[in-house]
């Protein structure tokens, strides 16, 4: 068991799991009687009421059933698993078709987040809830990919243009049957610069999904992407803790070799240390020791330490926290990992982002909500 140090919790994410979420994480992840004991403490009637806890039920059901718990004792969790399975089959089938059509015209693509995790890291697609399918293409192919999605019957939430491509990371495309494709030309909102995308594109691998060969990020790249996305969005759903834990089960030695470079680039050494310590100490997950060795060899920059300590003291949904998260991302993009960038450059970038969304009222409203 690794000991926590002061720096490990210098940045305490304001979204550590609640006691109820912690019990559900243990019920979903542990492979022995500890999972059953944790489940016994869960108020299931309350858990189904909110998404952060509901999103943990499908994997909890699958895990507890494998441990011999009767389905009669898991009706709500079984219902969550069934509903997720039906929706995911529809989404993943659409994803396979989109990827196939992209490939036919020479557009390279990579599955991100839930769609990739559901087919490769989780024990069954129905154990990982999804709202949409995230597919990343190269920035230079984004316009062609968008045109093809429209040809396939998807309606864009915002029209792609040079300002949009320059300041945003993705755009939503929705089909009449409810299938939602989030087309990315950058992997993460805010990290709209080549070094971040190039680092992730270099770490891809093939995976089978819905009868097709799909591309996804390798474990180290996927871990960094999942955590960076969670940190960027303040108080995300609790399922991302499951994402991290299940990525670790596929960890290879060469993933650790790439990890130190990735966390330095994305300026997230401190939060990743704390997150992995939490999974190990509080949930009981196994974390490969060489991950901690890789993180120990990566010194956080002064800017990361200062930003992390400030964020650890802010309410996750506050305006201050939203601005601080945006500033932290911008400083990394600006190549200023060890200092704060100038405020005028940050404000100019933020204005360009808002202005690029102004042609679509719903998109602008979403941005404003982010900044509230």
N, C-alpha and C positions, 0 to 999 in steps of 0.2 A: 504494500500500500504506500503510495507516495504522499509525502507530507506537503501540506499547503504552506506557501510562503506569503509574505505581505504583498508582493507584487501579483501573486495569483489572484488575489481578490481586490487589487487596487481598482480594478474596474469590476463592479458587481452589477451584472445586467439587471435592470429593473423589472425583469420578467422571469425571475427564478420561479419554478413551479410552485403552486400552492400545495398545501398538504394533500388535498384531494387529487390533484394532478400527479403528485409524487407517488401516491398509492397506485394510480392507474398506470403510470410508467413502469412501476415494478411488476404489476400484474401482466403487462404486455411484454416485458423484456426478460424477466428472470425465468430460468428453466427448471425450477424446483418448487418445493413447498412454500418458499417465500412469496412466490407469485400468488398462490392461492390465499395465503394469509393476508396479503395486501388487498386482494379483491374483497375479502370479508369486511374490510373497513370502509369500503366505498359506498356512498349514498347514490345508488344507481339512478333513482328517480330524479335526483338533483343533477347528476352528471349528464343526462340526456337533454337538459334544458339549455346548455350553452355550448357553443362550438369548441372552445378550447378543451373541454373534457369529453364531449361527444366524439371528437376526432381521434381520441385514444381508444375508443371502444372496439372498433373492428379488429385491431391487432390483439387487444386484450382477449377478445372472444377466441380468436384463432389459437393463441398461446394456451389459454386455460383449457380449451377443448383438447389440445394435444397432451395436456397434463392429466387428462382423465375427468375433468369436471363435466358434469352432465349438461347438455344443452338446455334442459328444463330449468336449470339454475341460472341461465344466461339469456333470457328472452330479449331484453333490450339490447344487449351487446350483439346478439345474433341478428337482430333487425338492422342494426347499424352496419354490420358486415354485409348483409344481403343487399341493402340499398347502395352501399359503396361499390359492390361487385357489379351491379347492373349499370350504374353510371360509368364506372371505369371501363367496362367492356366497350361501351359506346364511344368514349373519348379515345381509348387506345386504338380502336379500329379506325377512327378518323385520323389519328396521328400517323398510323402506318400508311394510309392512303395519301396524306399530304406529303410525307417524306418520299414516298414512291414517285409522286408527280414531280416533286422538286428534283429528284435524281434524274428523271427522264430528260430534263432540260438543263442539266449540269449545275444545279444549285446544291451546294454542300450544306448539310444541316446537322444539328446536334440537339437531342432532347435534353431539357433542363428540368430540375426540380421534380415535382411529383410524378410526372409521366415516366421519367427515367428510373426513379426510385421504385415505382410500383412494379416495373417489369424485371428489375435486376437485384434490388436489395431486400425487398420485402418477400415474405414466404408465399404470398398470393396477391394478385392485383387488388383484390377487394379489401386488403388490410391497410391500404394507404389512401385516405380520402383525397379527392382532387376536385377543384372547381373548373379547371381548364387544362389545356395542353400548352406547355412552354417549348417553343422550337426556336433555336438560334441559327441564323444564317450570317454570312459575311456582310459587313456594311455595304460593300459595293454591289451585293446581290439583293439587298433589301427591297428595292423598288420592283425588281422582277418577281421576287417571291410574293410581294403584296398583290401584284397584278394577277398572278396565278391563283392566289386565294380567292380573289374576286371572281375570277373565271369559274372557280369551283363552287361558287354560291355563298361565299362568306362576305359579310358586310363590315367594312372598317368603321371603328369608332372614331377615328381621326384620319384625315387625309395625309398621306406621307408627302413631305416636302423637304427641301434642303435644311431649313431651320429645325424641323422635327428630327431629322436624321442626325443633326449635329448636337442637339441638346437632350434628346430622349434616348431611352434604351430599347423600347418596345412599343408595339401598338396592338390593340385588341381587334380580333376579327370574329364575328359571331354568325353562325348559320341559323337558318329558320328553325331547325330542330333543336336548337339550344346548345349545340357544340361550340365551344369557345376556344379559339386558338390565340395564344399570346405570342405574336411574332417578335422575336428579339433580333436586333442587329448588334447589340452589346449585351453582355451577360448580366450586368447589374445596372440598375438605375443609378445615375450619378457617375459611375465609373466609365464614362464615355471617352476612353482613350485606348489606343492600340495595345500598349503593354499589358493591360489587364486581359483583354480578349485574347491576345496572342498566347499568353501563358496558359489559358484554359483550352484553347484550340489545340495546343501541342499535347495536351493530356487527355486524349479521347480514346475510346475503345468501342468495339462492336458488341451489340447485345441483341438477342432475339425477342421480338415483341409482336403479337398479333400476326404471326407467320411471316414477318419481314425482318430483315437485318437493319437495325437502327444504330445510330451512334449516340453515345453518352459520354460524360466526363468520367475519368478514372477516379479512384477513391480519394486521393489527396486533393485533386481539383474539385471534386464533388463536395468534399467536406468543407473546403474553404468557401465555395460558392453558397452552400446551404447556410453556413454560419454568417457570412457577410450579408446575405439577403435578410436573415432574421434580425441582425443588429441594425440594418438599414431601416427596417420597418417598425421599430419600436416594440410594440406588444403583439407579436404574431401568434398564430395558433400554436398549441402545445405540441402538435405532431412533429415539429422540426426537431424536438429532442429525440423522438424515435428515429428520424432520418439520420441524425448523427450517430446514434448507437448502432444502427444497422449498417451504416457505411463502415464502421470500425470492424465489423465481422468479416468484411471482404478485404481487409488491409494487407498489403504486401510490403516487404522490406523496402523496395524501391519507392513506395509511396512516401515513406518517411524522409527519404533523400530529397524529394521534391518539395516536401512540406515547408521546410525552413525558408526556402526561396519564396514560396507563395505567400506565407504569412507576413514576411517582410514587405513584399510588394503591396499587399492589401492592408498593411498596418493594423494587424489584428492579433498580434502575439498574445497580449494580455487577456482579452476576452476568451480566446480559444483555450488558453491554459485553465482559466476558471471553469469553463463549461465542461471540459474533460475531467477535471478534478471532481466536479459535482456529480457527473455520471458515475464515476468510480466510487466515491465515498458515500454519496447519499442514495443512489439508486442501486448500486451493487454490480454495475456493468464492468466487464473486463476491457481495459484499455491497453493496447500494445505498449510495452515499456519504451520501445524505440521512438514512439511519438513524443513522449515527454523529453527524451534525449534530444530530439530534433528541435523542440521548442526551447529547451534550455540553452541551445547553442545560438538562438536568435535573440539578440538584444533589442527590446522595443526602443524606438526613437523617443526623444524627449517630447515631441509633439503628441505621439500616441499616449504616453503616460499622462500628460496634462489633460488631453481630451477625454481619456478614459475616466480619470478621477472626477472630472466635471460631470460627465454623463451619469456616473454612478450615484450622483446626488440629485438628479433631476427626475421628475415624474415622467414616465415614458410617453404619455399622451399630451404633454405640455408643448406650448409653442417654443419654449426655450430648448427643449430636447429635440424637437423636429429640426430647428435651425442648427443645433449643435451637430446632429447626425449629418445634415447636409454639408456643413462646414468641414467635418471630419473627412467625408468622402471627397469633397472638392480639393482639400489640401493634399490628399493622396494623388488625385488626378493631376494636380498642378506640379507634382514632383517635389512636394514640400513635406515629406514625412517627418522631418525633424524640426519643423517650425510651423507657425500658422501663416497662411497666405494672406495677402493684403485684402482688406474688406471690400475694396472697390471691384476687384476681379471676381470675388465671390458673388457680390450683388449683381454684377453684370451677367454672370452665368445664370443666376436664379431668374433674372428678368427675361433672358433669352428663352429659358425653359417655359416660363409662364406665357410669353408672347407666342411661342410655337404652338401652344395649346388653345390660343384664344379663338381660333376659328370653330372650335367645337365646345359649346357651353358645358356639356357634361364632363368633358375632359378637364376644362378649367376648374369646374367645381371640385373635381377629385383632387386636383393639385392644391386648391385652397384648403380643402379638408386636411390634407397632409400637413400643411403649415400651421393649422390651428392648434 
